[in-house]
Amino acid sequence: MLEIQRIRNDKNSIIEGLKKRHFNAESIIDELLSIDEKWRIYKSQMETTASELNQLSKEIGILFREGKADEANAIKGQTAELKAREADLKEKVEAFEAQIQERMYQLPNVPNELVKAGKSEEDNEMVEAHGEPVQFNFTPLPHWELATKLNLIDFELGVKITGAGFPVYIGKGAKLQRALIGFFLEEAAAAGYAEHQVPHVVNETSGYGTGQLPDKEGQMYHIGDDDLYLIPTGEVPLTNMYRGAMFPDDNFSIKLTGHTPCFRREAGSYGAHVRGLNRLHQFDKVEIVRIEHPSNSERALNEMLDHVKGLLQKLGLQYRVLRLCGGDTGFAAAMTYDFEVFSAAQEKWLEVSSVSRFDTFQSTRLKLRFKNADKKSQLCHTLNGSALALPRIMAAILENHQTEEGIIIPNALHKYTGFKTI
């Protein structure tokens, strides 16, 4: 959520910035500032009334102590009138606060200055590429055929148990999945990220805290009776651990990681592009999250990008890095880099990671702050990234490391799998 003070001070630059997303914010912001002006008027009147009430109460107390009960009772009537006025003003203030929040939730984050305007993924910028396409002397198979042929994943069994998008991993397929999780977690630990096991369901407040609500409620699985949500990413519980936190000084750098299943409805997803592991309703992911001083946000982002590059290089995968345009950047993010690996058999690029910085957008909602050198409260910056999401990494390993005899497991995974080939 954008800061109201920033909207008051930089209205025009925010409107211009959001145009990169092809988002016209002018009417929402004008309405928001009109309500905010009324809120400030009534808030001031409420505070003045409360001050008058407090002063009268003190006077009445003094008069009673001095034995001047008649004088005290004479002015007590004024306090009743002030209390009624204060209650009326408080009701108005709270109503305006609700209207302000409703409109604030409609505004996405303002893209970073490096993010270019654009409507869709067609306008994203490629900023780096690594590796060359795998050359085969035979016709490579797509991962869904390999997984079935080698008895690694049973897609039909998942349909039987639950429905499409819930595969069952079997034997060496399950062990390869577990090996990737172990590899990603140990690499994160070596980079200084503290591992956590977190809940896989969250409350509504947590969804609002990181920006999944109200933007993505249609993509989240909702448990109606308990008003809880299955997590779409480990970012939600990991970041919300610090909701309401106030760091006592500016000497902090929080680095978190965790493995979780992720649940996404992916409403409207169908067709050949979602075959096999390309798009699932349940999948595993190792997430990295950082909470940083604003001055360290850029360095933290670059470190996270380097971390993901290192993982892909150790897995021997060709990849490219894209900086998303305004129209393709997520609602809460100020800037996002996507990592894509090349699928040799499908002959297309598959997204395997998004690394984003949110600046103060999430911390405004989370009330996540620190005391600066002047002991004044200041908002932290938050960042997160997939390191990595497993389904398409699994698909890329199967497809890109296939031979006519089977699958060659990357060296980095040998100590986790216990086998070198499938």
Secondary structure, DSSP 8 states (H G I E B T S, - for coil): ---HHHHHH-HHHHHHHHGGGT---HHHHHHHHHHHHHHHHHHHHHHHHHHHHHHHHHHHHHHHHTT-HHHHHHHHHHHHHHHHHHHHHHHHHHHHHHHHHHHHTT------TTS---SSGGG-EEEEEES-----SS----HHHHHHHTTSEEHHHHHHHT-TT--EE-HHHHHHHHHHHHHHHHHHHHTT-EE----SEEEHHHHHHHT-TTTSGGGS-EETTTTEEE-SSTHHHHHHTTTT-EESSS--EEEEEEEEEEE---TT--SGGGTTTTS-SEEEEEEEEEEE-GGGHHHHHHHHHHHHHHHHHHTT--EEEEE--GGGS-TT-SEEEEEEEEETTTTEEEEEEEEEEEETHHHHHHT-EEE-TTS-EEE-EEEEEEEEEHHHHHHHHHHHTB-SS-BB--GGGHHHHS-SB-
